[in-house]
């Protein structure tokens, strides 16, 4: 027989660098990793075959493009967290054999697992669980994927007393493959993939807290105990994360909101904010700044009703796609809804009168008050609320203007974020969601238009599949704060659907009616959430132009009370937000109190300052004082407090 006929079949494997290697058909990811290098083989957790993540020991039968996945990659870190969920369940079964296991997914920064124990877990149990997880890693148990018959799997888990697992399998469609993963004598229902042994899981994990959770999220079902954990690629990463958590706790906007007397929330108005004078001053400073930016950027400002008949929401598609998040009211046998968003109202203004192509693009801004019925369990300070104000705008334009308007918006957004102290911004491209309005052809056009515009704007995008709005794809602008956390704030959405549904049109150069394109855009997102982000980003030490109280004039002795009043009056006349503290308290007490309230500057005056017409300047966080003549101090403070993008002396309080 010729040698060419007797040779074993081979597969061509394309590596991430574009090189191609040939291996015997049926080779595994582990074998490929070992052929590249022993370090890679040691660190390998899984393999991506043609973009799909799978186990290292799965044979590769055909030509493929592959990548070896390690814990330092996002996909590998997610797999580590999935492995840790299994380690936790394994540890719990060894420590508390009568406990039933349910589900254990990965979440941002970690994982959790829900259990049904005979006796409730306590915080002290977390340390035991964590120690046992580490022991299971040390055992270096092989982890193997097994395919089960559906009925056999149900019988197996029921026989072990794992009735929740049996219920999950029973709810699967007949004919669907049931896969389990076994490590030692522990076996769990799972799609996978997983690392090939427990010893490959980094010991950079920590169990964080206990919580209650209803089975399948339904309050009619049994209450389970949820154990939350975090896991990272290395001990260094874990320590960095734990340090960040401690820092985040110090920066919690709810605590700082109390200390700075900014706002409060209460049960009688869940998800709504009671703004105190200081907080409302901060809110208005943000609004004033943004209004000036928009006016300079060619926007007109409008205001639309909050309560609108359901007929408009049905026409726009919100009643069908968004109804569960809307608050409704009934009057005179009509059903109204509090607007969850501003866009249908903007279209109604656009439709008044005949619009010409010469009027496009029309940039219509609104600081719109919106309401959404968020779940009570999701509410969080002012970060996640039911009543909020959006810095919304809708740009009505032609298809040919999409790119130019995208570039223009991105430039504005970058400047605004920079003025608020955010320089690290990345952008996600969110394409069509499963529940959406409009044909596939319309979505094809919208997605292509937004991608082309993004390219022209010089944006580097990461894909966020299936997360577009129901009427169009969108860009999501994500800020990184001072301690490395990400916050999605701004958006830009391309919409061909609403103008069609709401019958908006303009007269084009050919004299015929055409549909405008509608660009939905926001920079801050909601004022409430953005202010919460600001507070945490700056740990309450807001820039001078944003600080609710910019200067406090405090006396050392009652002999300086009259002079202190003159100083405060001079500050206010120059547009500064200043307060007077002439209480009969020691100056050290006053300094501590105003430092806690995060006032940027204190002007301390006593008998000597009154006689010399001077002030002693004390800055937040510093111990040193600088004495200046009153006129010099005023000039310096006015410059510090000037709102970005405005002339000197134009403060947020002006």
C-alpha positions in Angstrom: 0.0 0.0 0.0 1.4 3.5 -0.9 2.7 5.5 2.1 0.2 8.3 1.3 -2.7 6.0 1.9 -1.4 4.5 5.1 -0.7 7.9 6.8 -3.0 8.8 9.7 -5.4 11.7 8.9 -4.4 15.1 10.1 -6.1 18.4 10.9 -4.8 21.9 10.2 -4.8 24.0 13.4 -4.6 27.8 12.9 -3.1 29.5 16.0 -3.9 33.1 17.2 -0.7 34.5 15.5 -1.9 33.1 12.1 0.5 30.3 11.9 -0.8 26.8 10.9 0.3 23.5 12.5 -0.8 20.0 11.6 -1.8 17.5 14.2 -3.3 14.0 14.1 -7.1 14.1 13.9 -8.6 13.8 17.3 -5.8 15.7 19.0 -6.8 17.6 22.2 -6.3 21.2 23.4 -3.9 19.9 26.1 -1.7 18.2 23.4 -1.6 21.3 21.3 -0.7 23.5 24.4 2.1 21.0 25.3 3.5 21.2 21.7 3.7 25.0 22.0 5.3 25.1 25.4 5.3 23.5 28.8 4.5 26.8 30.5 1.4 27.2 28.4 0.4 23.5 29.0 0.7 24.2 32.8 -1.4 27.3 32.7 -4.0 26.1 30.2 -7.6 25.9 31.4 -9.6 25.4 28.2 -9.5 25.8 24.5 -11.5 28.0 22.1 -12.3 26.0 18.9 -13.6 28.3 16.1 -14.6 30.8 18.8 -16.4 28.3 21.1 -15.0 27.5 24.5 -14.6 23.8 25.3 -12.7 21.4 27.5 -9.0 20.7 27.0 -9.5 17.0 26.6 -12.2 17.3 23.8 -10.8 15.8 20.5 -10.6 18.1 17.5 -11.7 16.1 14.4 -11.5 18.8 11.7 -9.5 21.8 10.6 -10.0 24.6 13.1 -8.9 28.0 14.4 -8.0 27.6 18.1 -6.7 29.6 21.1 -5.5 28.2 24.4 -7.3 29.9 27.3 -5.5 30.8 30.6 -6.7 32.6 33.7 -5.2 35.9 32.6 -7.8 36.2 29.8 -11.5 37.2 30.4 -12.8 33.9 29.2 -10.3 32.1 31.4 -11.1 34.2 34.4 -14.8 33.5 34.0 -14.0 29.7 33.8 -12.0 30.0 37.0 -15.0 31.5 38.7 -17.2 28.7 37.4 -14.7 26.2 38.7 -14.8 27.9 42.1 -18.6 27.6 42.2 -18.1 23.8 41.7 -15.3 23.7 44.4 -17.7 25.5 46.8 -20.5 23.0 46.1 -18.0 20.1 46.5 -16.7 21.6 49.8 -20.3 22.1 51.2 -21.3 18.5 50.3 -18.2 17.2 52.2 -18.8 19.4 55.2 -22.6 19.3 55.3 -23.7 16.1 53.5 -27.4 16.7 54.1 -27.3 20.0 52.2 -28.9 20.0 48.7 -27.1 21.9 46.0 -29.1 23.9 43.4 -27.3 26.4 41.0 -24.0 28.2 41.0 -23.4 30.7 38.1 -20.6 33.2 37.6 -21.3 36.9 38.2 -19.3 40.1 37.8 -16.1 39.7 39.9 -17.0 36.3 41.2 -19.7 33.6 41.6 -22.4 32.3 43.9 -24.0 29.0 44.8 -27.5 28.5 46.2 -28.0 25.8 48.8 -30.8 24.2 50.8 -29.1 23.2 54.1 -30.7 21.3 57.0 -29.4 24.0 59.4 -28.8 27.6 58.2 -25.2 28.5 57.5 -23.5 31.2 59.6 -20.7 33.6 58.7 -18.3 31.4 60.6 -19.1 28.5 58.2 -17.6 30.5 55.3 -14.1 30.1 56.6 -14.5 26.3 56.8 -15.9 26.2 53.3 -13.0 28.2 52.0 -10.4 26.0 53.7 -12.1 22.9 52.3 -12.1 24.4 48.8 -8.3 24.9 49.0 -7.9 21.3 50.1 -9.8 20.1 47.1 -7.5 22.1 44.9 -4.5 20.5 46.6 -5.9 17.0 45.8 -5.6 17.8 42.1 -8.6 15.7 41.2 -9.3 15.0 37.5 -12.4 16.8 36.2 -14.3 14.9 33.6 -17.3 15.6 31.4 -20.0 13.0 31.2 -23.0 12.7 28.9 -26.1 11.3 30.6 -29.4 9.9 29.5 -32.1 12.4 30.8 -34.1 9.9 32.7 -31.1 8.2 34.2 -29.8 11.6 35.4 -33.1 12.5 37.0 -33.1 9.1 38.8 -29.5 9.5 39.9 -29.9 13.0 41.5 -33.2 12.0 43.1 -31.5 8.9 44.6 -28.9 11.2 46.1 -31.5 13.5 47.6 -30.6 16.2 45.1 -34.2 17.0 44.2 -33.5 20.5 42.9 -31.0 19.1 40.4 -33.6 16.5 39.3 -36.2 19.2 38.8 -33.8 21.2 36.6 -33.2 18.2 34.4 -36.9 17.3 34.3 -37.7 20.7 32.9 -35.2 20.3 30.0 -36.8 19.4 26.6 -36.7 15.7 25.8 -33.8 14.9 23.5 -31.6 17.7 24.9 -28.1 16.5 26.0 -27.6 16.3 29.7 -24.0 16.8 30.7 -22.4 16.5 34.2 -18.9 17.1 35.5 -17.3 14.7 38.0 -14.3 15.6 40.3 -13.5 12.8 42.7 -16.8 11.6 44.2 -18.6 14.9 43.6 -20.7 15.2 40.5 -22.7 18.3 39.3 -25.1 19.0 36.5 -23.3 21.5 34.2 -22.8 22.5 30.5 -19.1 23.3 31.2 -16.4 23.7 30.2 -14.1 23.3 33.2 -10.4 23.1 33.9 -9.1 19.5 33.5 -8.3 19.2 37.2 -9.0 20.9 40.4 -5.3 21.6 40.8 -5.4 24.0 37.9 -7.7 26.4 39.7 -5.8 29.3 41.3 -6.2 29.6 45.1 -7.0 33.3 44.6 -10.6 33.0 45.9 -12.5 34.2 48.9 -16.0 33.6 50.2 -17.6 37.0 50.9 -21.1 36.8 52.4 -24.4 34.9 52.9 -27.7 36.0 51.5 -31.2 34.6 51.0 -32.6 33.7 47.6 -35.8 32.1 46.5 -35.6 29.0 44.4 -35.7 30.1 40.8 -36.2 33.7 41.9 -39.9 33.1 42.7 -41.1 34.3 46.1 -43.7 31.5 46.1 -40.9 28.9 46.3 -38.6 27.8 49.1 -36.0 30.2 50.5 -32.4 29.0 49.9 -29.1 30.2 51.2 -26.8 31.9 48.8 -23.0 32.0 49.3 -21.2 34.7 47.4 -17.5 34.4 46.5 -14.9 36.2 44.4 -12.1 34.6 42.4 -9.1 35.9 40.5 -6.2 34.8 38.4 -3.6 35.4 41.1 -3.3 36.3 44.8 -2.1 39.8 43.7 -5.3 40.3 41.8 -7.4 39.1 44.7 -5.6 41.5 47.1 -6.1 44.4 44.7 -9.8 43.6 44.5 -10.3 43.3 48.2 -8.4 46.6 48.6 -10.7 48.2 46.0 -13.8 46.9 48.0 -12.5 48.6 51.2 -11.9 51.8 49.3 -15.4 51.5 47.7 -16.9 51.2 51.1 -15.2 54.4 52.2 -16.6 56.1 49.0 -20.2 54.8 49.3 -22.3 57.6 48.0 -25.1 56.7 50.6 -22.8 57.3 53.5 -21.2 60.4 52.0 -24.6 61.7 51.1 -25.5 61.7 54.8 -22.2 63.3 55.9 -22.4 66.0 53.2 -26.2 66.5 53.8 -27.0 65.9 50.1 -30.1 63.7 50.0 -32.0 60.9 51.5 -34.4 58.1 50.5 -37.3 56.7 52.5 -39.8 53.9 52.4 -42.7 56.1 51.7 -41.2 57.0 48.2 -39.2 53.9 47.2 -36.8 54.6 44.4 -37.2 58.4 44.7 -34.7 61.0 46.0 -35.3 63.7 48.6 -32.8 66.3 47.6 -31.5 68.5 50.4 -30.3 72.0 49.7 -26.7 70.9 49.3 -27.6 68.0 47.0 -30.0 70.1 44.9 -27.2 72.7 44.5 -24.9 70.0 43.2 -27.7 68.7 40.9 -28.2 72.3 39.5 -24.5 72.8 39.0 -24.4 69.7 36.8 -27.5 70.8 34.9 -26.3 74.4 34.4 -23.0 73.1 33.1 -24.6 70.7 30.7 -27.2 73.2 29.5 -24.4 75.6 28.6 -22.5 72.9 26.7 -25.7 71.9 24.8 -26.5 75.5 23.9 -23.0 76.0 22.5 -23.4 72.7 20.6 -26.4 73.8 18.6 -29.2 72.1 20.7 -32.6 73.5 21.4 -34.2 72.6 24.7 -37.8 71.3 25.1 -40.0 69.8 27.8 -42.6 67.1 27.3 -45.4 65.8 29.5 -44.8 63.1 32.1 -48.3 61.6 31.9 -49.3 60.4 28.5 -52.2 58.3 27.2 -51.4 54.6 26.6 -52.4 55.1 22.9 -49.1 56.9 22.2 -47.2 54.2 24.0 -49.0 51.5 22.0 -48.1 53.4 18.8 -44.5 53.7 19.7 -44.2 50.1 20.7 -43.3 50.8 24.4 -46.6 49.3 25.6 -45.8 46.0 24.0 -42.0 45.9 24.7 -41.7 47.9 27.9 -45.1 47.7 29.7 -43.8 45.8 32.8 -41.5 48.7 33.7 -44.2 51.4 33.3 -46.3 53.0 36.0 -49.9 53.6 35.0 -52.8 55.7 36.2 -56.5 55.8 35.3 -58.8 58.8 35.0 -62.0 59.5 33.1 -62.0 55.9 31.8 -58.6 56.5 30.1 -55.3 54.8 31.0 -52.2 56.9 31.2 -48.6 56.0 31.8 -45.8 58.0 33.4 -43.2 58.2 30.8 -40.3 55.8 31.2 -38.4 57.7 28.4 -38.7 60.9 26.5 -38.4 59.8 22.9 -42.1 59.6 21.8 -42.7 63.1 23.2 -39.8 64.5 21.2 -41.3 63.0 18.0 -44.6 64.8 18.8 -42.8 68.1 18.9 -40.9 67.3 15.7 -44.2 66.6 13.9 -45.7 70.0 14.7 -45.5 71.9 11.4 -43.8 70.9 8.2 -40.1 70.3 8.5 -37.7 70.9 5.7 -34.4 69.1 5.0 -32.8 72.6 5.5 -33.8 72.4 9.2 -31.9 69.1 9.7 -30.1 68.1 11.7 -32.5 69.2 14.5 -30.9 68.6 17.9 -33.6 68.5 20.5 -32.5 68.3 24.2 -34.6 67.6 27.3 -33.8 67.2 30.9 -36.7 64.8 31.2 -38.2 63.4 34.4 -38.8 59.7 33.9 -40.2 56.8 35.9 -39.5 53.1 35.6 -40.8 50.3 37.8 -37.5 48.8 38.9 -37.7 45.8 41.2 -37.5 46.9 44.9 -34.6 44.6 45.5 -32.5 46.3 42.8 -32.9 49.8 44.2 -29.6 51.3 45.5 -29.3 54.7 46.9 -29.4 57.2 44.1 -27.6 54.8 41.7 -30.7 52.7 40.9 -34.0 54.6 41.3 -37.5 54.6 39.9 -37.8 58.4 39.4 -34.9 60.1 37.6 -33.9 62.9 35.3 -32.2 62.1 32.0 -29.9 64.4 30.1 -31.7 63.3 27.0 -31.6 64.5 23.4 -32.9 63.4 20.1 -31.2 64.3 16.9 -33.5 64.2 13.8 -31.3 63.9 10.7 -30.9 62.4 7.3 -29.1 59.1 6.7 -26.2 61.0 5.2 -25.9 63.0 8.4 -25.5 60.1 10.8 -21.7 59.9 10.6 -21.2 63.7 11.1 -23.6 63.8 14.0 -21.9 60.8 15.6 -18.5 62.4 15.3 -19.9 65.7 16.7 -21.6 63.9 19.7 -18.5 61.9 20.6 -16.4 65.0 20.7 -18.9 66.7 23.0 -19.1 63.7 25.2 -15.3 63.4 25.6 -15.1 67.0 26.6 -17.9 66.8 29.1 -16.4 63.6 30.7 -13.0 65.3 30.9 -14.5 68.3 32.6 -16.1 66.0 35.2 -12.8 64.3 35.8 -13.2 61.1 33.7 -10.5 60.4 31.1 -10.7 56.7 30.8 -13.6 55.8 28.6 -14.3 52.7 26.5 -17.2 52.0 24.2 -19.4 49.0 23.7 -21.4 48.3 20.5 -24.8 46.7 21.4 -26.6 45.1 18.6 -30.1 43.7 18.1 -31.8 42.3 21.2 -34.1 39.2 21.1 -37.2 41.4 21.7 -37.2 44.2 19.2 -39.3 46.3 16.8 -38.6 46.6 13.1 -37.6 44.2 10.4 -34.2 42.5 10.0 -33.5 44.6 7.0 -34.0 47.8 9.0 -31.7 46.4 11.8 -29.1 45.5 9.2 -29.1 49.1 7.9 -29.1 50.7 11.4 -26.2 48.5 12.6 -24.2 49.2 9.5 -24.8 52.9 9.8 -23.7 53.0 13.4 -20.6 50.9 12.8 -19.5 53.1 9.9 -20.1 56.2 12.0 -18.1 54.8 14.9 -15.2 54.0 12.6 -15.2 57.5 11.3 -15.3 58.8 14.8 -12.2 56.8 15.6 -13.9 54.7 18.3 -12.5 51.4 19.4 -15.4 49.1 20.1 -16.1 46.0 22.0 -19.1 43.9 21.1 -22.0 43.7 23.6 -24.2 41.2 21.8 -28.0 41.4 22.1 -28.0 44.5 24.3 -29.4 47.1 21.9 -32.5 49.1 22.5 -35.7 47.5 21.2 -35.8 50.1 18.4 -32.1 50.3 17.4 -28.5 49.4 18.0 -26.5 51.6 20.4 -23.1 52.7 21.6 -22.6 52.5 25.3 -19.9 54.8 26.8 -18.3 53.3 29.9 -16.3 55.4 32.4 -13.6 54.0 34.7 -13.5 55.8 38.1 -10.6 56.5 40.5 -10.5 53.0 41.9 -11.0 51.2 38.5 -14.7 50.4 38.6 -16.7 50.7 35.3 -19.9 52.8 35.0 -22.0 52.8 31.9 -23.4 56.3 31.4 -23.6 57.7 27.9 -25.4 56.2 25.0 -26.0 56.9 21.3 -28.7 54.9 19.5 -29.6 54.9 15.8 -33.3 54.5 15.2 -35.1 53.9 12.0 -38.2 52.4 13.7 -39.8 55.1 15.9 -40.0 57.8 13.1 -41.8 55.2 11.0 -44.2 54.0 13.8 -45.0 57.6 14.9 -45.2 58.9 11.3 -42.5 61.6 11.4 -41.3 63.0 8.1 -39.6 66.0 6.5 -39.7 67.4 3.0 -36.5 66.6 1.2 -34.7 68.4 -1.6 -36.7 66.4 -4.1 -40.0 67.9 -2.7 -41.1 64.5 -1.4 -41.7 63.4 2.2 -39.0 61.3 3.8 -38.5 59.7 7.2 -35.9 61.2 9.4 -33.4 59.1 11.2 -33.6 59.6 15.0 -30.4 59.5 17.1 -31.2 59.0 20.8 -28.3 60.2 22.9 -27.3 60.9 26.5 -24.1 61.8 28.1 -24.6 61.6 31.9 -27.5 59.0 31.5 -29.5 60.0 34.6 -28.5 62.9 36.8 -29.2 60.8 39.9 -26.9 57.9 39.0 -24.2 60.2 37.6 -24.1 62.3 40.7 -23.7 59.0 42.7 -20.8 58.1 40.5 -19.3 61.5 40.9 -19.5 61.3 44.7 -17.8 57.9 44.8 -15.2 58.9 42.1 -14.0 61.9 44.2 -14.8 60.3 47.6 -16.9 63.3 48.3 -14.1 65.8 47.6 -15.8 67.3 44.6 -14.0 69.8 42.4 -14.5 73.4 43.5 -16.9 74.2 40.7 -19.2 71.4 41.8 -19.0 71.6 45.5 -22.4 72.5 47.0 -20.6 74.7 49.6 -17.4 76.1 48.1 -16.2 78.2 51.0 -16.9 78.4 54.7 -15.8 81.5 56.6 -15.2 80.5 60.2 -14.2 82.7 63.1 -11.7 81.9 65.8 -13.2 84.5 68.2 -16.4 86.5 68.5 -14.3 89.7 67.9 -14.1 88.7 64.2 -17.8 88.1 63.7 -18.5 91.3 61.9 -15.4 91.0 59.6 -16.4 87.4 58.8 -19.8 88.5 57.6 -18.1 91.1 55.3 -15.8 88.3 53.9 -18.8 86.0 53.2 -20.7 88.9 51.5 -17.7 89.6 49.3 -17.5 85.9 48.3 -21.2 85.8 47.4 -21.0 88.9 45.4 -18.2 87.3 43.3 -20.5 84.3 42.6 -19.1 81.9 45.2 -21.3 79.6 47.3 -20.2 80.6 50.8 -21.4 80.1 54.3 -20.7 81.7 57.6 -19.7 79.8 60.8 -19.6 82.2 63.8 -20.7 79.6 66.4 -19.2 79.7 69.8 -17.1 76.6 69.1 -13.4 76.0 69.0 -11.9 76.3 65.6 -10.6 72.7 65.7 -14.2 71.5 66.1 -15.3 73.7 63.1 -12.5 72.4 61.0 -13.4 68.8 61.7 -17.1 69.3 61.0 -16.6 71.1 57.7 -13.9 68.6 56.6 -16.5 65.8 57.2 -18.9 67.7 55.0 -16.1 67.9 52.3 -16.1 71.7 52.0 -13.1 72.5 49.8 -11.9 75.7 51.4 -12.2 77.3 54.8 -11.3 80.9 55.4 -10.3 81.3 59.1 -10.5 84.8 60.5 -9.7 86.1 64.0 -8.8 89.5 65.5 -5.5 89.8 63.6 -7.1 89.0 60.2 -9.9 91.5 60.9 -7.3 94.2 61.6 -5.2 93.4 58.5 -8.1 92.7 56.1 -6.7 89.2 55.5 -7.8 85.6 55.6 -6.1 82.3 56.5 -6.9 79.8 53.8 -7.2 76.1 54.9 -7.9 73.5 52.3 -9.7 70.2 52.6 -7.2 67.4 53.5 -4.4 69.7 54.3 -3.0 70.9 57.6 -1.1 74.0 56.4 -2.6 77.5 56.3 -1.8 80.3 53.9 -2.6 83.9 54.9 -3.5 86.2 52.0 -4.9 89.7 51.7 -8.7 89.4 51.2 -8.6 90.8 47.7 -5.9 88.3 46.6 -7.8 85.4 48.2 -11.1 86.4 46.4 -9.4 86.6 43.0 -7.7 83.2 43.5 -10.9 81.5 44.7 -13.0 82.9 41.8 -10.6 81.3 39.3 -10.7 78.0 41.2 -14.5 77.9 41.2 -15.0 78.8 37.6 -17.2 76.3 35.7 -15.3 74.6 32.9 -15.9 75.9 29.4 -17.0 79.4 30.7 -15.3 82.7 31.2 -13.6 83.5 34.5 -16.0 84.4 37.2 -18.9 82.3 35.7 -19.3 79.9 38.6 -21.9 77.2 38.9 -23.8 79.4 41.3 -24.0 82.3 38.8 
